[in-house]
């Protein structure tokens, strides 16, 4: 029995050692593959060195981040990696090549160890990581900036290229000359799945800001309880993309004016994935981007402004809009004259405005002209617009409008 026990211990030990060695080999292979697959015009990652022993490894990286109108920011990353059976854990440090900038950050965070990062990866390609920054302080006779602690946690599936992240930030506040600004309670939760054969992702996100405040001598803007959420999903045909985004603001104070319960919900559906990818790849070239956008629209798109609602100082504003652009519009037609899309579109628009806007000088002329032309209808205490468009025929408040 004792001999069998010893043999069992030896077998288990060999399996654990073998697993540990396999983890070391697999981590090195996965790391190099991921660096080779990185595709970003603004970030370049280079593996400078990788030393591996049985239980440990050490990796050094150089990261170059492109910045507008100045030399790239160069960051040296170091990872101390410990191999365990079925997983590895790394503790990461960061140093800027620009020593003057590094010293400024050390002073701002009041410590040289302001960057904290750990990461775990298992043999199945699952990554879990956490990054933290402490509170910071910058102060001169004319400027101040305080930042709260920040924590970022993330999970990444290397095999399926799916990631989840959560960011919590205490916020910031500061003064620049006579301008005061502050934000607090900032959080973001998001998940992403890379699409096959496209430089795009399906995503879900939700971002919340507890409060944002900006003040100067002649202006004050305060926003409270703002929430942004959205999702993008590939349709069953794997050729088109549907997206849905919602913005909510509990209250917005613009000087003496207060807007409450503001909500906007917008969906863009039937977006051709290949055309959308082409648009994204040419976002920095206005001429090519215009052509790519025209091509995207020519393939058909559905726009659904499901809700636009706000309680304004003049009364309640609400609207909804639905537009369906039919596919197979000639690209040349859209490029030469976007108004030709009217012949290939149908949709509805409903708009309700408070009548008291007529008393505001900034709106009086425009609204009165719309009333005189029958575009707006006056009913009790509101101004309304109901319109339909069906392949070139526009009806506004029960009147056919020549196109």
Buried (B, 14 or more C-beta within 10 A) or exposed (E): EEEEEEEEEEEEEEEEEEBBBBBBEBBBEBBEEBEEEEEEEEBBBEBEEBEBEEBEBBBBBBBBEEEEEEEBBBBBBBBEBBBBBBBBBBEBEBBBEBEEEBEEBBEBBEEEEBBBBBBBBBBEBBBBBBBBBBBBEBEEEEEBBBBBEBBBBBBBBBEEBBBBBBBBBBBBBBBEEEEBBBBBBBBBBBBBBEBEEBEBBBBBBBBBBBBBBBBEEEEBBBBBEBBBBBBBBBEEEEEBBBBBBBBBBBBBBEEEEEBBEBBBBBBBBBBBBBBBBBBEBBEEEEEBBEBBBBBBBBBBBBBBBBEBBBBBBBBBBBBBBBBBBBEEBEBEBBBEEEEBBBEBBBBBBBBBBBBBBBEEEEBEEEBEEBBEEEBBBEEEEBBBBBBBBEEEBBBBEEEEBEE
